[in-house]
Amino acid sequence: VKKIAVLTSGGDSQGMNAAVRAVVRSAIYHGIEVFGVQRGYQGLLNDDLRPMDLRSVGDIIQRGGTILQTARCKEFTTPEGQQRGADILRARGIDGLVVIGGDGSYQGANKLSKLGIKTMGIPGTIDNDIPYTDYTIGFDTAVGIVVDAINKIRDTMSSHERTSVVEVMGRHCGDIALYAGLASGAETIIVPEVPYDINEVAERMKHNFAKGKRHSIIVVAEGAGRGEDVANKLTELSGIEARVTVLGHIQRGGTPTAQDRILASRLGDFAVRQLIEGNSGKGCGVIDGELVTTDIDVVTSTKRPFNMEMYDLALRLSQ
Ligand code: F6P
């Protein structure tokens, strides 16, 4: 491998910049030329690549967003688009690609690998919805943001003896709701992975208020329903006022935690070393502290298991 490229794709996440930095600096360390693709697969199809050097990734380890920018690209989901992408890389003499992103980004990487471009995936998404890694880059930061927001919401809910429904991101995965809910003592956590009964939630609320609780926090992952609908229904069923806060994109911005920067740095370097060893079509991850690779075919066709033990714990501790 003499020349590689790196791109970020799909929804951005805090720590993507740290991963780009690690890929670029690790490649240069190993004597490999490295290009940054602007705007994900869309930029690839526009042949929008620029050479990266040590300084082009200076002062970014602490920044949210992605200096390479990102996009969701329809054309690249077609066989013609994928072939064109592979041709563009080949024409530039690029024989390896590191893709930082979520599920959709991995599928694109897999297609390029099958077209003869060596590719490696790095899990970059706040949702933590990629299997075969304990955590994705950005998840820790997003959870911290949600916990911080809930701390603030809790103060005012407590003063007014209200219930707060906090809607968090996670289209198909309830991990942000689960981890932030456990860390902030939420009374109920509503996630797409676990069916729930709104009547039971209302009953628990009433029961807890009767026992002297002065507030209650209900965290809803957006994939399980709209926070507003949950709040309206709870007010109707319980007679206790429920207010809603939708945290939205605030969860995807801001400076990454040390944890996310470390994860990104390890995975970025690891992906480059895997390309040097001739690996392709693999997703990188960290499981129990160890760096691992898994076939992207397997990663994209497996649903991440939901941590029911943690879910039950959150429920037990929140009475
Ligand atoms: O990055 C994943 C994610 O945060 C989802 O949880 C969320 O539904 C989605 O991105 C929002 O993406 P967009 O900003 O493109 O609407």
Residues whose N, C-alpha, C, O or C-beta is under 5 A from the ligand:
A	BS01	F6P	G11 D12 T125 I126 D127 M169 G170 R171
